[in-house]
Amino acid sequence: MTVEFVGPPPRSAQRARALPLTKRVRHGWVIEVAAAVAVYLVYDWLRDDLAGRSAAAFRAAGQIVAIEQFMGLYHERAIQQAFLPVHWLVAFWNIFYGTIHFVLPVAVLVVLYVKAPERYRRWRNVLVFVLGLGLIGFWLYPLMPPRLMPPRYDFVDTAAKFFNFGPQVRVTMGPDGQPSAAAVRAYGNLDAAMPSLHVAWSTWCAFALWPLVRRRSARVLLVLYPAMMLLCVVVTGNHWILDAAGAWVILALAYAGAIGVERLSRRARGDRTPAPERHGSQNTGTVTDVAV
């Protein structure tokens, strides 16, 4: 007698399908690391290759200033001026901008891969979409950051005037109105400001870790991290406040894209059972997303 199984697949089968493919092979994490490095290198190369004309970037900055003034958001100069007298604090924000932005997302990916591999797959895909959408933003809307605005705007290039771990090169413009070769070598695409990926990545970290963090103090830190990054990019003059809004827009679109990939994946293998958003592990109490 043949018994046909009707209904959702067993929980173990669902979980196996939700795991990253690299979890099914020995030392699969090496593949994940190699893929992540390759994706970032391609992103970095494309971002620099998309550098636009500074004249267009300056016009876009004027538009941003006008919009922020209309909305009552044009506070970048006042915020920066409040921090400038405290040199060590500005140096702290320079270091924060150039280090934590890279270190913490990597740490979050490692935690997710080890502790919540089902959740890792979804949020890894979200991060990839964020990079892709960010490149589209840099291409469509090159935007001069506050620190490169003409002197009449009264912004300070903190990366050049205060201590930091990154390049301490004063950005100068050549006769053609473009950044000097030394500045381009040091910073790459200087007009890749909209959206702010610093804000996007920090917000991504908070959302990715939120269900895994139970202590109230840790959750407070998760909420504070994107807020600190927003303050950081404004104090250092690397972004306008509206760049953060752009970051949150592409993060929402990236999440929708990751969900769409999961649905297409289920359809491709004929699985019509919707994956539950979250499930709990009775052994650890950890809450994770099911990502296919």
Summary of the structure (lengths in Angstrom):
residues: 292
radius of gyration: 21.9
end to end distance: 33.2
largest distance: 85.4
contacts: 873
relative contact order: 0.16
helix: 66%
strand: 3%
